[in-house]
């Protein structure tokens, strides 16, 4: 790997080669610095190779018919990343990172690649493919970055163990670890005043798309009921927002994030005994707006706010996200279940997704006999959807093509409201600096989550061994 980095850095290093003194005599004096001298000017030790992977097991129950219960006792690798980061020039670092999705059978995909410019005081510029700075949890994409096995509902990802939705159920505005191509500018004021943010970021990216060009990992829509875009409709494809190196449309999405780091917050507690203040208080505000389809008028917009603090050794984080999305869905020409469905036109609709989570982590064993520490985690989250009633129809012919399922809007065009509640209890065991063990029990309750019969309450036990370097 070091040899490969040397080759990559050979060109920029030549700019610094002028500072290398040529030999006093001999061939080197006549021909300038030798290749070996050029290589010695490259700060290879400043480059860092990093990565992560997780070996996972989960059991989904109860064992009754339903999308989420078709597979039991899954064991597989997931969330595999590797990359390198270091100075390309003074004040201009380069980051390149690859993901190895389970579904691609070991073939790496480019996940992040950007140049960073840090030569202006208090400013940071990024150009390339980077993590979109929305909310608190999106940038916690690697398994060694978050405490639980699964993520909150707001950032549930089909690339991981996160149990998600059925048709008509709420779903995340975008899944965790959303990267995109564009430019980002961040300003970090040096002022200590409360009303001055500690970070202000503005970015322009390609934006969310309707096309499915990201390699899904396990689980797939077949066993989790995550619907693809309608055959003749238009909607955002959940989990496919990582648009690789291609532009997804003719429009760009704009967004921003502001973070206020208050440090501590003295509250007028009525009980004077002991310390009752909040430490490490951070408040974030995020927003993003764009069009996801080639045709105009198919919009999405999202806003969010997040808060984190520490109180009496308990770390608490919370977040709320609201998203509005357009969609187009075929309308049934016949309501009879014995008649083949032939959509006569596409009906433009809209969905509203919103939700929140509250997570508390607390030390259980600060100095265990073996390992470094054991942390307990409790999470409560809910997510809501308000939108048209979509019908899941099996083996229907649409415009002469047989589809195994189609998400069609009902002819009566009703709007329904659905909810998912998720409770999670987890243990995070930091074994060594590079190994983490996680155990989790989660319970989902779905309210009017499907128009077909099946299980609505799902529970899941999961274990994950995380390796990082």
N, C-alpha and C positions, 0 to 999 in steps of 0.2 A: 504493500500500500504506500509506503514512504517513497518507493521508486516512482510510482505513478504520480504522486503529488509533486515530485521533483520535476517531472516532465511537464505537468500542467503549469507549474510556476516558472518555467524556464524563460518564457517571453517577458513577463513583468519583471523578473529578476534582472534581465539584461539592462533595464533602466537604472538599476542600482549598481551595476558592475563598474561604472565609472569611478566609484569610490574605492575600488580595489586597486592597491598599488601594484604596478607591474614589476616583474623581477628586475634586479639591477643589471643582469647580463643574461646572455643565452638566447635561445629561440623565443622564449616567452616575451622577452623585452621587445623584439621586433614585431611579433604578431599580436601583441596585446594579451589580455588575461586568457588563461587556458580554460577548458571546459570545467576542470576540477575546481578552479578558483571561482568560476561563476556559480557553480553548485553550492559552494561553501557560503555564498552570500545570501542564500535562501533560508529564511527562518523556519525550517521544517519542524522544529520543536514547538513552534507556536500553533501548528495545526493539530486538531483534535478529531479523532475518529470515535463515533458514538453509535449506539443502537439499542434495540430492545426487542423482546419477543415474550410471548406468554403461552404456556401450556395449560389448556383449560379443560374442565369437565363440568357438565351441567346435566340436571335431570328435570324435565318439565312434567308437571302433573296438573290435574289428575288424569288418569289414563281413560279418557272418554273422547268421543269424536269431537273434532275441532281442529282448526288450522294449526294451532300452536302445540298440539299434542301428538303429532304424527311420528315424531322421532324422540326416543328416550336415550339417556346415558350417552351423550355425545362427548367425545374426547378428540381434541384437535389443537393445532397451533394457530395462533391469530396475533394480530397487532404486531407484525414483524417490521422493523425499520432499521436502516443503517445509513449513515451519512458522515460527512466531514465538514469541518468549519475552520477557517483560518484566514490570515491576511493575504489578499492578492496584491495590494499595495498598502503603503502606510495610510491608515485611516479608511481603507476600502476592503473590508472582509468579504469573503465569498462563502455561501452555504449551499451545499448540495445534499439532498436526502432522498432515499429510495424506500418504497414500501413493497413488501412481498405479500400480496393478498393470497389467502388460502385458495381461493377459486382459480387463480392463475397458475397453479401447480408449480410454484417456485420461480416464476418469471417476475423479475423486479419491474416496478413502474416508478417513473420519476414523480416524486411527491412534492418536494420543494427545491427551488433553485433560484437564488436571487443574489444580487450585488447590494452591498450596504455602503452608504456614504456617511462617515462620522467626522468629517473634518471641520464642520461648523459647530461651534459650541452650543449645547442644549438642543441640537437638532439631530434627527436620524431619518435617513431616506433609504427606501428599499425599492428595487426595480427587478421584477421577475415573477416568480411564482411563490407566494408566501401564505401563511395562515391568516385568514381574514380576522381582524381584531373585533369580533362581536361577542359581547358577553364575557362572563368569567370562565365558562367551561369549554368553549370551542377550542382554545389553544392548549387544553389539557388532553391531547390526543393519544399520547403514549401510555401504556398501562402502568408505567412506573411514576406517572405524574398525578394520578388520582387514587384515592384510597380504596374504593369499592371495586367489585368485579364488573358490574354494569354501571352505566351512566344514568343521570337523571333523565326523565322522560323528555325534557326539552331538547336533549342532545343524544337521544337514543340512536344507535348506529347499526345498520345491517352488516357492517364489517366486524362486529363483535358479538357478544353474548346477549345483547340487549333485546329483550322481548318487546315487540312494538305493537302492531295494530291489526285490526281487521278492516274490511270495507266499512266506510262511514265512521270509523273511529278517529279520534284526534291523532295527529302525527306531527313530528317536529317540523319547524320551519326549515331548518337544515340540520343535518346530522353532524356529530362531533368531528373535529378535525377537517373542517372545510377549508381547502386551499384554492387559490385562484390566481390568475395572471393579471398583473397590473402594476400600479405604482402606489406607494404609501409614503406619507410624510408625517413624522411625529415630532412634537415639540414638548420639551420637559422644562418648564419654568423653574428658575432657582428661587423664586419667592416662597417664603414660609407662611404667607397669609392664608387663612382658611378658605376664602372665596376664590383663590387662584388654584386651578387644577394642577395636579402633579404630572399629568400627561394629557395631551390633546392630539388626536390622530385623525387625519383625513385620508381617504383612499379612493381610488377608481379601479375597478376590476371588470373582467368580462361579465360576471354575474351568473346567477342561477339559470339553468337551461331546461329545455323540454327533452333534450336528446339523452339517450342512455349510452354514455361512452366511458363509464367507469366500471372496472372489473369488480363485480360483487364478490365478497367472500361469504362463507357460510355464517349464518343461515340465509336462505334464498327466499324469494317471494312465494315459492311453492309450498313451504311449510310454515310460513309466518303470516300468510294472507296479505302481504304488502303488494298492493295492486300496481301494475305498470300503467303507463298512460293509456287511456281508452284507444281502441283500434282506430276509430275515426274522430277522436276528440283531441284536445290539447290540454295538458296540465304539466306541472313540474314533476319530475321523476324523483321520488325520495331516495336519497342515498347516492345519487349519481351527479352530485354537484361538482365533484372534482373533475374539471374539464380538460385535464392533461395539457397538451400544448396547442390545442385548437381553440379558435374563437367560436363561441357558441351562437352568437347572433350579431346583428348590426348595431346593437345598442350596448352601452356600458352601464354598469351599476355604480352608484356613488354611496359612500357611507362614512361614518365617523364614530369615534369613541372618545369620551372624556372621563378621566378618573380623578377622583379627589381622595387623597391619602391624608386622613386627619391625625394619624398617629395615636392619639388617645382622646377620649371623650369623657369629661367629668359630668356625671349625672347627679341631679339633686335627690339622691336616694334618701328615704325617710329613716333608714336604719344607719346610725353613724358608725357602728362597730365594723372594723375590717375595711378592706379595700373593695369598693363597689363600682369601679370605673371600667370602661371598655377600652381595650388596647388594640392596636393594629387595625383601626377602623379604616375601611376603604369603600368608597361609593363609586360605582361606574354607571355611565349612561351610554347606550349604543343605538345606532340607527342605520338602516340600509334601504335603498329604493332602486328598482329597475324593472326591465321588461324581460320575460323569459322566453318569448317566442319570436320567430321571424316576422310574423304578422303583427301590426301595431295594436296597441290597446290591451295586451295580455300582461297585466301589471302584477307586481308583488311589492309589498313594503312591510317592514318589521321594525319594531322598537323594543328596547329592553332596558331594564335596570337591575343592578346587582349590588349586594352589600355583603361585607365580611368583617368580622371582628372577633376578638378573644375576650372571654369573660370567665374569670376564676379558673383558668386552665382549660376551658372548653372553647374550641374553635367553632364558630358558627358562620355559615355562608348561605345566602339566599339569593334567588333570582326570579324575575318575572319577565316573560316575553310575550308580545302580541304580534301576530302576523296576519296580513290580508293578502289573498291570492286569487287571481282570476283563473277560470278553467272553462273548457268547452267540452260538453258531453253529448253523445247521441241520444235522441229522444225516441222512445219506442213508438212504432206505428200501430202496434196491436198489444193489448193488455193480456190477451189470452196466453196461458203458459203452453198451450199446444200449438201455437202459431210461431213460426220463425220470426225473429225480430229483424226488421229492416229499417234502420234509422233514416228518416226523411230529411232531417236537418240537424245542425249542431246548435245546441242551446248554450248561450254564454251565461255562466253562473259565477259565483264567487264563494270563497270559503274564508272563514275567520278561525284561526287557531291561536289559542293563548293558554298559558299555564305558568306554574311556579313550582319551586322546590325549596325546601329548607333542610340543610344538612348540618348535623352537629357531630364533631369528633372529639374524643376525650381519651386521655391516657389510661390504660388498664394496668400495664406493667412497664414502668419506665426503665428498669434494669433487670430484665429476665436472666435466669441462669444461663440460658443459651440464646444467643441472638442479641439484638440491640434494643428493640422496644415492641410492645403490642398496643395497638390503638383500636378503640371501639368506634363504630360509626352508626348513626341512625339517620335515616332520610325519609322525609314525607314529601310526596309530590303529586300534583294533579294537573291534568291537561284537558282542554275543552275544545270541541269543534262545533261550529255553527255553519251549516251548509246544506246543499240539496241532498235529498234522499237518493242514493245510488243503489241500483239493484245488481246483484251478482247472478248472472244467468249462465248456465253451463251449456256448452256445445251448441252455440248459436251461429247461424250463417249470416254474415254481414257483407253485403255487396258481393256475394258469390264466394266469399272466403269463410272457411270454418274456423272459429275462434273458440278455445276451450273456456274462456270467460270474457265477459265484457262489462264494463262499468257504465251502465246506461241510466240516465236520469228518468225518473218516473214521469208519465204523461201529465199527472196532476201537478207536477213541479212543487212538491212540498219541501219545506226546509225543516231540518231536525237538529236537535242539540244533543251531543253525546259527551261522555266524560270517561276518563280513565284515572283511577287512583292507584298509586303504587307506594307500598311500604317496604323499606329495606333495612335490614340489620346486618352488619358486617364486622369482621375482624381483619385487621391489617397487621401482619407479623413481619417486621423488618428483620430478616434473618442476618444478612450481611449487607455491605454497601451495595452489592450487585444482585442480591436475591431477595424477593419479597413473596410471602405467601398470603393469599387472600381467601377468605371463606365468606359466603354471603347467602342469605335467605331473603327472597323477595316475593311479594304477593301483589298481584294485579286484580283490581275489581273494575269490570267494564259495565257501564251503564248504557243500555240500548246500543251495544256496539255492533250488532249485526242484524240483518233482516232474515237470516237463516238460522235454523236451530243449531245448537252447539254450546260448548262450555263458555261461560262468560267470566268466571273467576279462575285464574291460573296462578299457580305457585311454582317457584323454581329454586332449587338449591344449586349452588355453583361454587367451584373451587378453581383457583388460578395460581400458578407458579410463574412469577414474572422474573425474567432475566434481563439485565441491562448492563451497559458498559459505556 
